[in-house]
Amino acid sequence: MDLHTAGHRRGVAAAPHSAAVETGRRVLAEGGNALEAMVAMGATIAAVYPHMNHLGGDGFWLVREPKGRVSAIMAAGRAGAKATPELYRGHNEIPPRGPLAALTAPGAIGGWMLALEAAKQHGGRLPLDALLADAISHARNGYAITRGQARLTADYLASLKDIPGFAETFLVDGKPPEAGTTLRQTAFAATLEQLSHAGLKDFYHGDVGREIAADLERIGSPVTRDDLKHCRAVVAEPLSLAVSDGTVFNTPPPTQGFASLIILGLFDRLRVAEAEGFDHVHGIVEATKRAFRLRDRFLSDPARMARPADDFLQPAFLDAEAGKIDRRKAAAWPAPYREGDTVWMGAADSTGLVVSYIQSIYWEFGSGCVLPRTGVLMQNRGASFSLARGSHNVLEPGRLPIHTLNPALAMLKDGRVIGYGTMGGDGQPQTQAAVFTRHVPFGQDLAAALDRPRWLLGRTWGSPHVNLRLEARFDGNLVDRLLAAGHDVQVLSDAYSDTMGHAGAVILHTNGTLEGAHDPRADGGAAGV
């Protein structure tokens, strides 16, 4: 599978797994548009990359329409009706695994429904069974486990092996399978088959919804049948910000999209002259610190936020924040602990549709709960709620949890349209900024922008540190300068580390050609027709 492809006229797709890329390419080759391709890719990636995403999770879309309008599809599930603080009495925090972690309704399918409605408005005509065919085949006939799934299964075996449904679905004879082992998700295949005939609405209102609700009740999840029936995605106005090279877009709360835009807005104001030097890395890291402090203070269910996200994107506010960045010295940095396992995928077509999409179950394997009648792996997004009274993100039934997910899109002054994004929790805004700045203002080609060494500020996956981690390929002189400026630097042993996320992008050029690329740190690539 190629990591980079360009010059296509009909369509292009990029994803972190080769099977999802091929599904996208096939749908585009059969006359489907970018929205149809993305729904098909979303189904396939759940079948072959279940440690990163599944239908028991949420999804967020940015869609650039042929006439230039950009819209967001917000497909997030709310806390279940039984998810009361009393249910968690005796816990200091919400358990990250098991039925009590599976406390929010799965919103992703609701997003697929709205995406296919939009697809029809733009000429989409492929039947649902054609879009789900590859996913059904992979789930029923088997898929080869990637190195990432094998490693994460082994790493988190102790916390996952006794969770309802996990061992039966993702272990072999009670042990973590090796990379390359063929696994099947037969119950999941049957669910996809049912949806392909009955329609996606069946996931919430029909036979599939009834079976999901019954299994959730049986294992002790606080999500009810009525929660499923009331779960729906919405179309929203995206957040946007003007920068020197064009307009950048991201998703509104409850996602951290405004933090990603703040970073780009602050870095734009620093007027850094060249890529890869101290000013580039230090500037983005310091912008990240300011953005994350605002995010962690204010991000919540949008109906409960003390200040609207747009407040933080106003020119005067960003000017003031940029003025607080010391160009030579690192600011002090405490940080909360956020994990995340996610997939970003992109697609674009000849009509001018450009789609940036993220689908996630939050942590690796989410809650770990696999519902036996449907094979649906439930997310643990609700673990981001707080049990502390007075918290701005306190657990309440019907409340939206905060999301690290945030797909990005840019409409540039030179006429190009770029959909881009990454997995990686706190790393998402940072990697977005690294890829965007390298490719757009500094002019690196797309493949190089994705390949270049990356950094991550903050904790991840159980690390006790809040330091700045760098891949091993960074120049030693740069590392020394960062240390001298006061950054708590750790150089990783890996030249390409999964810690840095799996990024990708698709581009619609002014001459009508299409380009796509994905991360060498992942298992996918890009393809077009």
PLY file of the C-alpha trace (Angstrom):
ply
format ascii 1.0
element vertex 529
property float x
property float y
property float z
element edge 528
property int vertex1
property int vertex2
end_header
0.00 0.00 0.00
1.43 3.38 -1.04
1.74 6.03 1.66
1.35 8.85 -0.86
-0.56 9.18 -4.11
-1.41 12.12 -6.36
-2.77 13.14 -9.74
-6.16 11.43 -9.42
-9.22 12.82 -11.15
-12.17 10.88 -9.68
-11.35 10.41 -6.02
-8.78 9.69 -3.32
-8.91 8.05 0.12
-6.48 7.87 3.05
-6.72 5.71 6.18
-4.53 4.00 8.81
-5.34 0.49 7.53
-4.86 -0.75 3.98
-8.21 -2.55 3.92
-10.07 0.69 4.65
-8.07 2.48 1.94
-9.02 -0.21 -0.57
-12.67 0.04 0.42
-12.60 3.77 -0.17
-10.88 3.35 -3.52
-13.41 0.72 -4.61
-16.43 2.84 -3.71
-14.98 5.83 -5.55
-14.18 3.64 -8.58
-17.76 2.36 -8.62
-19.09 5.92 -8.85
-19.61 6.64 -5.17
-18.79 10.05 -3.77
-16.47 10.93 -0.88
-19.23 10.72 1.73
-20.29 7.25 0.60
-16.65 6.18 0.51
-16.16 7.38 4.07
-19.15 5.47 5.45
-17.84 2.33 3.76
-14.35 2.99 5.14
-15.81 3.56 8.62
-17.42 0.13 8.52
-14.32 -1.62 7.20
-11.95 -0.04 9.71
-14.19 -1.21 12.56
-13.90 -4.75 11.21
-10.11 -4.77 10.82
-8.85 -2.22 13.39
-11.09 -2.85 16.43
-8.49 -1.83 19.01
-8.79 1.72 17.64
-12.48 2.08 16.82
-15.82 0.27 16.52
-19.53 0.88 16.11
-19.90 1.28 19.86
-18.04 4.60 19.62
-18.56 8.15 18.38
-17.59 10.04 15.25
-17.07 13.59 14.02
-17.06 14.86 10.45
-16.01 17.97 8.59
-17.47 18.13 5.09
-16.52 20.68 2.47
-19.26 20.80 -0.15
-18.61 21.50 -3.85
-19.86 25.10 -3.55
-17.47 25.77 -0.68
-19.69 25.46 2.39
-18.15 23.58 5.30
-20.35 21.74 7.81
-19.73 19.54 10.83
-21.54 16.30 11.66
-21.45 15.76 15.41
-22.15 12.13 16.26
-21.56 11.91 20.00
-23.52 9.76 22.44
-24.82 11.13 25.74
-24.51 9.62 29.20
-27.14 6.97 29.84
-30.26 7.54 31.91
-28.89 5.35 34.71
-25.47 7.04 34.74
-26.03 8.86 38.02
-23.40 9.67 40.64
-25.18 7.22 42.94
-24.31 4.38 40.57
-20.63 5.20 41.08
-20.77 5.60 44.85
-17.57 4.21 46.32
-15.52 5.17 43.24
-13.18 8.17 43.24
-13.36 8.22 39.46
-15.27 6.43 36.75
-13.74 3.00 36.06
-12.05 3.09 32.64
-12.97 -0.52 31.79
-16.02 -2.71 32.10
-19.78 -2.07 32.10
-19.58 1.06 34.28
-17.22 2.56 31.68
-19.71 1.81 28.89
-21.92 4.66 30.04
-22.56 6.69 26.87
-24.68 5.77 23.88
-22.77 4.95 20.68
-23.16 7.90 18.32
-21.10 6.91 15.27
-23.92 5.25 13.30
-26.04 8.38 13.70
-23.24 10.25 11.93
-23.23 7.71 9.11
-26.96 8.28 8.68
-26.54 12.04 8.27
-23.52 11.54 6.00
-25.53 9.32 3.65
-28.39 11.83 3.60
-25.84 14.46 2.54
-24.31 12.02 0.05
-27.65 11.72 -1.78
-27.87 15.50 -2.05
-24.56 15.37 -3.91
-25.44 12.59 -6.33
-24.72 9.56 -4.17
-26.59 6.50 -5.33
-24.78 3.39 -4.07
-26.93 1.03 -1.96
-26.04 0.44 1.68
-25.26 -3.22 1.13
-22.57 -2.23 -1.38
-21.03 0.16 1.14
-20.96 -2.44 3.93
-19.92 -5.41 1.79
-16.18 -5.23 2.51
-16.71 -4.84 6.26
-19.07 -7.82 6.33
-16.52 -9.93 4.47
-13.63 -8.98 6.76
-15.66 -9.55 9.91
-17.08 -12.88 8.75
-14.10 -14.39 6.91
-11.41 -12.96 9.14
-8.77 -10.24 9.19
-5.06 -10.38 9.98
-4.20 -8.80 13.32
-1.83 -5.87 13.00
1.28 -5.42 15.11
-0.50 -2.63 16.96
-3.48 -4.74 17.93
-1.22 -7.62 19.00
0.94 -5.33 21.13
-1.94 -3.51 22.78
-3.78 -6.74 23.53
-0.72 -8.05 25.33
0.03 -4.76 27.08
-3.49 -4.38 28.50
-4.39 -8.03 28.95
-4.68 -7.76 32.73
-7.27 -4.98 32.58
-9.25 -6.41 29.65
-9.27 -10.21 29.87
-12.14 -10.43 32.38
-14.32 -7.74 30.80
-17.58 -9.18 29.37
-17.10 -10.44 25.83
-13.46 -9.41 25.40
-11.71 -12.76 25.71
-14.19 -14.52 23.44
-13.68 -11.92 20.73
-10.05 -10.81 20.87
-8.08 -13.61 22.58
-7.09 -17.03 21.26
-7.32 -19.80 23.84
-7.28 -17.11 26.50
-4.02 -15.60 25.25
-3.14 -12.51 23.21
-2.85 -13.48 19.54
0.31 -12.78 17.60
0.48 -10.32 14.73
-0.75 -11.93 11.53
-3.21 -14.22 13.33
-6.61 -14.35 11.65
-9.51 -13.27 13.85
-13.21 -13.19 13.00
-15.99 -11.03 14.39
-18.91 -13.24 13.41
-21.57 -11.57 15.56
-20.45 -8.20 14.25
-20.68 -9.50 10.68
-24.28 -10.54 11.32
-25.05 -7.07 12.70
-23.61 -5.38 9.63
-25.59 -7.76 7.43
-28.78 -6.86 9.28
-28.05 -3.14 8.93
-27.33 -3.51 5.22
-30.88 -4.80 4.69
-32.89 -3.07 7.41
-31.08 0.28 7.23
-28.86 2.09 9.71
-31.84 3.26 11.76
-32.18 -0.34 12.93
-29.07 0.20 15.05
-31.08 2.43 17.38
-34.75 1.67 16.79
-34.95 -1.86 15.40
-33.78 -5.38 16.07
-30.14 -4.44 16.44
-31.02 -1.70 18.94
-33.14 -4.12 20.95
-30.28 -6.63 21.14
-27.74 -3.94 22.08
-29.98 -2.66 24.86
-30.62 -6.17 26.19
-26.91 -6.94 26.38
-26.13 -3.59 28.00
-28.74 -4.24 30.67
-27.48 -7.77 31.23
-23.86 -6.68 31.85
-24.85 -3.71 34.03
-24.25 -0.72 31.75
-26.29 2.42 32.56
-27.26 2.90 28.87
-30.92 1.97 28.22
-33.08 1.20 25.19
-34.58 4.69 25.39
-31.07 6.16 25.38
-30.46 4.38 22.08
-33.77 5.53 20.63
-32.98 9.14 21.51
-29.39 9.02 20.26
-28.97 11.14 17.16
-26.27 13.07 15.37
-26.62 16.72 14.42
-25.29 18.99 11.69
-23.50 21.99 13.20
-21.52 25.02 12.13
-17.81 24.28 12.43
-15.39 26.52 14.23
-13.17 28.52 11.88
-10.16 30.78 12.10
-8.45 32.99 9.55
-4.67 32.54 9.39
-2.11 33.90 6.96
-2.53 31.09 4.44
-6.33 30.75 4.50
-9.10 29.57 6.78
-8.80 26.56 9.06
-11.81 24.65 10.36
-12.43 22.27 13.22
-15.32 20.77 15.16
-17.08 22.66 17.99
-17.48 21.45 21.60
-17.71 18.91 23.10
-14.56 18.29 21.01
-11.24 19.99 21.63
-11.35 21.51 18.14
-11.00 25.05 19.47
-7.68 24.08 21.09
-6.35 22.94 17.73
-7.36 26.25 16.16
-5.88 28.27 19.03
-2.51 26.58 18.45
-2.54 27.50 14.76
-3.71 31.05 15.53
-0.98 31.61 18.10
1.76 30.09 15.97
0.67 32.21 13.00
1.20 35.30 15.13
4.74 34.26 16.05
5.83 34.71 12.41
8.35 31.87 12.51
10.60 32.03 9.44
11.53 28.40 8.79
10.60 24.83 9.62
12.30 22.27 11.86
14.35 24.69 13.94
13.98 25.75 17.57
11.48 28.51 16.77
9.20 26.05 14.99
9.08 23.34 17.65
9.28 25.68 20.66
6.59 27.93 19.17
4.07 25.14 18.68
4.83 23.59 22.07
4.31 26.90 23.86
1.12 27.58 21.87
-0.06 24.11 22.87
0.42 24.88 26.56
-1.74 28.00 26.33
-4.43 26.22 24.30
-4.60 23.23 26.63
-4.95 25.39 29.74
-8.00 27.02 28.17
-9.37 23.67 27.02
-8.98 22.06 30.42
-10.62 24.99 32.16
-13.62 25.44 29.87
-14.32 22.43 27.61
-17.54 20.63 28.46
-20.96 19.79 27.04
-21.57 22.88 24.86
-24.84 23.55 26.67
-22.88 23.84 29.94
-19.77 25.79 28.92
-19.09 28.96 30.89
-17.77 30.67 27.75
-18.45 29.89 24.09
-15.52 28.44 22.16
-15.61 31.33 19.67
-14.46 33.67 22.46
-11.03 32.07 22.31
-10.72 32.51 18.53
-11.20 36.27 18.43
-8.21 38.22 17.03
-7.78 40.39 20.13
-7.80 37.36 22.43
-5.25 35.49 20.30
-3.07 38.60 20.03
-2.96 38.83 23.82
-2.23 35.12 24.26
0.53 35.19 21.65
2.11 38.11 23.50
2.43 35.93 26.60
4.62 33.36 24.83
8.30 33.68 25.66
10.22 33.06 22.42
13.30 31.81 24.27
12.04 30.11 27.44
9.65 27.24 28.16
6.63 27.96 30.35
6.00 25.71 33.35
3.85 22.76 32.40
1.55 20.65 34.56
-0.89 18.57 32.55
-3.91 16.32 33.04
-3.89 12.73 31.87
-5.78 12.02 28.68
-5.60 8.83 26.65
-7.11 8.13 23.31
-7.32 5.60 20.53
-8.88 6.81 17.37
-8.76 6.62 13.59
-8.66 9.58 11.22
-9.64 9.00 7.60
-10.06 11.30 4.65
-11.69 11.19 1.22
-12.19 13.64 -1.62
-13.79 13.39 -5.05
-14.01 15.13 -8.40
-17.20 17.01 -7.50
-15.35 18.99 -4.85
-16.46 17.05 -1.79
-13.69 16.82 0.81
-14.29 14.79 3.97
-12.26 14.72 7.18
-13.53 12.09 9.63
-12.61 10.69 13.05
-14.14 7.56 14.58
-13.20 6.40 18.06
-13.88 4.26 21.12
-11.58 6.47 23.28
-9.00 4.17 24.96
-7.51 1.13 23.25
-10.43 -1.34 22.98
-12.67 1.25 24.68
-14.52 -0.17 27.67
-13.49 -3.67 26.60
-17.15 -4.77 26.62
-18.14 -6.73 23.52
-21.89 -7.28 23.34
-22.40 -10.96 22.46
-25.58 -10.71 20.38
-24.31 -7.95 18.12
-20.52 -8.05 18.44
-20.48 -4.30 19.12
-17.46 -3.11 21.12
-18.56 -0.31 23.45
-16.55 2.85 23.99
-15.43 4.24 27.35
-15.77 7.90 26.37
-17.78 8.52 29.54
-14.65 7.89 31.60
-13.81 11.53 30.81
-16.61 12.67 33.13
-15.76 13.75 36.66
-17.38 12.43 39.84
-16.28 15.52 41.79
-19.13 17.81 42.79
-18.80 21.23 41.25
-16.67 20.03 38.35
-17.40 21.72 35.01
-17.54 18.21 33.54
-19.48 16.38 36.25
-21.34 13.18 35.36
-25.07 13.61 34.73
-27.53 11.50 32.71
-27.98 12.93 29.23
-24.79 14.96 29.30
-22.27 14.95 26.45
-18.75 13.89 27.46
-15.74 15.90 26.34
-13.90 14.58 23.29
-10.27 14.68 22.26
-11.53 13.89 18.74
-11.29 16.75 16.25
-10.98 16.35 12.48
-9.45 19.33 10.67
-9.94 20.99 7.30
-8.43 24.03 5.60
-9.44 26.19 2.65
-6.29 27.94 1.50
-5.87 31.27 -0.24
-4.17 29.50 -3.13
-7.40 27.55 -3.76
-6.45 24.18 -2.32
-8.75 22.36 0.11
-7.09 20.05 2.66
-8.77 17.57 4.96
-6.37 16.31 7.62
-6.19 14.81 11.08
-4.72 12.19 13.36
-5.41 9.86 16.25
-3.70 10.34 19.57
-5.69 12.08 22.32
-3.71 15.12 23.48
-1.41 14.57 20.52
-4.13 15.39 18.00
-3.88 19.21 18.14
-0.08 19.03 18.27
0.29 16.70 15.30
-2.28 18.67 13.33
-0.17 21.78 13.90
3.05 20.00 12.95
1.61 18.62 9.70
-0.21 21.83 8.73
2.71 24.16 9.37
5.21 21.90 7.63
3.05 21.48 4.55
1.31 24.85 4.19
3.39 27.83 5.37
6.74 26.02 5.09
5.98 24.25 1.81
7.12 20.71 2.54
5.51 18.11 0.29
2.72 16.18 1.94
4.60 12.90 2.31
7.53 14.66 3.99
5.25 16.63 6.32
3.76 13.34 7.56
7.09 11.53 7.73
9.18 14.12 9.58
9.96 13.47 13.26
7.26 14.58 15.69
6.88 15.50 19.31
4.27 15.10 22.03
3.76 17.27 25.09
1.95 15.63 27.99
1.14 12.25 29.42
0.07 9.22 27.50
-0.76 5.61 28.34
0.21 5.48 31.97
3.38 7.57 31.85
3.97 9.39 35.17
5.66 12.25 33.31
4.28 15.38 31.65
7.39 15.97 29.61
8.10 16.77 25.97
8.88 13.57 24.09
10.67 13.64 20.76
11.23 10.91 18.21
14.85 9.84 17.86
15.37 11.48 14.45
15.48 15.05 15.75
18.80 16.87 15.34
20.88 16.81 18.51
21.51 20.55 18.37
17.76 21.19 18.42
17.36 18.89 21.41
20.12 20.78 23.23
18.45 24.14 22.52
15.10 22.86 23.82
16.78 21.63 27.00
18.58 24.93 27.44
15.24 26.76 27.12
13.84 24.77 30.05
11.85 22.07 28.26
11.72 18.73 30.08
12.82 16.72 27.04
12.81 12.96 26.62
14.19 11.55 23.36
12.45 8.28 22.56
14.36 5.26 21.28
12.03 4.88 18.31
12.62 6.73 15.06
8.89 6.34 14.31
6.74 6.03 17.42
3.03 5.16 17.66
2.96 7.60 20.58
3.00 10.39 18.01
-0.28 9.32 16.43
-1.26 8.24 12.93
-1.83 11.29 10.74
-3.08 11.69 7.20
-4.44 14.17 4.69
-6.33 14.49 1.40
-6.04 17.50 -0.92
-8.22 18.90 -3.66
-5.96 20.97 -5.94
-7.05 23.94 -8.01
-6.55 22.00 -11.26
-9.04 19.39 -10.07
-6.49 16.71 -9.25
-6.60 14.88 -5.95
-3.79 13.90 -3.58
-3.69 11.75 -0.47
-1.15 10.50 2.05
-0.99 8.67 5.34
1.45 8.10 8.15
4.37 5.64 8.00
3.67 4.99 11.70
0.36 3.27 10.83
-0.74 0.26 8.76
-2.47 2.08 5.93
-1.81 4.51 3.14
-3.66 6.27 0.35
-5.14 5.31 -3.00
-7.17 6.98 -5.71
-8.88 6.61 -9.05
0 1
1 2
2 3
3 4
4 5
5 6
6 7
7 8
8 9
9 10
10 11
11 12
12 13
13 14
14 15
15 16
16 17
17 18
18 19
19 20
20 21
21 22
22 23
23 24
24 25
25 26
26 27
27 28
28 29
29 30
30 31
31 32
32 33
33 34
34 35
35 36
36 37
37 38
38 39
39 40
40 41
41 42
42 43
43 44
44 45
45 46
46 47
47 48
48 49
49 50
50 51
51 52
52 53
53 54
54 55
55 56
56 57
57 58
58 59
59 60
60 61
61 62
62 63
63 64
64 65
65 66
66 67
67 68
68 69
69 70
70 71
71 72
72 73
73 74
74 75
75 76
76 77
77 78
78 79
79 80
80 81
81 82
82 83
83 84
84 85
85 86
86 87
87 88
88 89
89 90
90 91
91 92
92 93
93 94
94 95
95 96
96 97
97 98
98 99
99 100
100 101
101 102
102 103
103 104
104 105
105 106
106 107
107 108
108 109
109 110
110 111
111 112
112 113
113 114
114 115
115 116
116 117
117 118
118 119
119 120
120 121
121 122
122 123
123 124
124 125
125 126
126 127
127 128
128 129
129 130
130 131
131 132
132 133
133 134
134 135
135 136
136 137
137 138
138 139
139 140
140 141
141 142
142 143
143 144
144 145
145 146
146 147
147 148
148 149
149 150
150 151
151 152
152 153
153 154
154 155
155 156
156 157
157 158
158 159
159 160
160 161
161 162
162 163
163 164
164 165
165 166
166 167
167 168
168 169
169 170
170 171
171 172
172 173
173 174
174 175
175 176
176 177
177 178
178 179
179 180
180 181
181 182
182 183
183 184
184 185
185 186
186 187
187 188
188 189
189 190
190 191
191 192
192 193
193 194
194 195
195 196
196 197
197 198
198 199
199 200
200 201
201 202
202 203
203 204
204 205
205 206
206 207
207 208
208 209
209 210
210 211
211 212
212 213
213 214
214 215
215 216
216 217
217 218
218 219
219 220
220 221
221 222
222 223
223 224
224 225
225 226
226 227
227 228
228 229
229 230
230 231
231 232
232 233
233 234
234 235
235 236
236 237
237 238
238 239
239 240
240 241
241 242
242 243
243 244
244 245
245 246
246 247
247 248
248 249
249 250
250 251
251 252
252 253
253 254
254 255
255 256
256 257
257 258
258 259
259 260
260 261
261 262
262 263
263 264
264 265
265 266
266 267
267 268
268 269
269 270
270 271
271 272
272 273
273 274
274 275
275 276
276 277
277 278
278 279
279 280
280 281
281 282
282 283
283 284
284 285
285 286
286 287
287 288
288 289
289 290
290 291
291 292
292 293
293 294
294 295
295 296
296 297
297 298
298 299
299 300
300 301
301 302
302 303
303 304
304 305
305 306
306 307
307 308
308 309
309 310
310 311
311 312
312 313
313 314
314 315
315 316
316 317
317 318
318 319
319 320
320 321
321 322
322 323
323 324
324 325
325 326
326 327
327 328
328 329
329 330
330 331
331 332
332 333
333 334
334 335
335 336
336 337
337 338
338 339
339 340
340 341
341 342
342 343
343 344
344 345
345 346
346 347
347 348
348 349
349 350
350 351
351 352
352 353
353 354
354 355
355 356
356 357
357 358
358 359
359 360
360 361
361 362
362 363
363 364
364 365
365 366
366 367
367 368
368 369
369 370
370 371
371 372
372 373
373 374
374 375
375 376
376 377
377 378
378 379
379 380
380 381
381 382
382 383
383 384
384 385
385 386
386 387
387 388
388 389
389 390
390 391
391 392
392 393
393 394
394 395
395 396
396 397
397 398
398 399
399 400
400 401
401 402
402 403
403 404
404 405
405 406
406 407
407 408
408 409
409 410
410 411
411 412
412 413
413 414
414 415
415 416
416 417
417 418
418 419
419 420
420 421
421 422
422 423
423 424
424 425
425 426
426 427
427 428
428 429
429 430
430 431
431 432
432 433
433 434
434 435
435 436
436 437
437 438
438 439
439 440
440 441
441 442
442 443
443 444
444 445
445 446
446 447
447 448
448 449
449 450
450 451
451 452
452 453
453 454
454 455
455 456
456 457
457 458
458 459
459 460
460 461
461 462
462 463
463 464
464 465
465 466
466 467
467 468
468 469
469 470
470 471
471 472
472 473
473 474
474 475
475 476
476 477
477 478
478 479
479 480
480 481
481 482
482 483
483 484
484 485
485 486
486 487
487 488
488 489
489 490
490 491
491 492
492 493
493 494
494 495
495 496
496 497
497 498
498 499
499 500
500 501
501 502
502 503
503 504
504 505
505 506
506 507
507 508
508 509
509 510
510 511
511 512
512 513
513 514
514 515
515 516
516 517
517 518
518 519
519 520
520 521
521 522
522 523
523 524
524 525
525 526
526 527
527 528
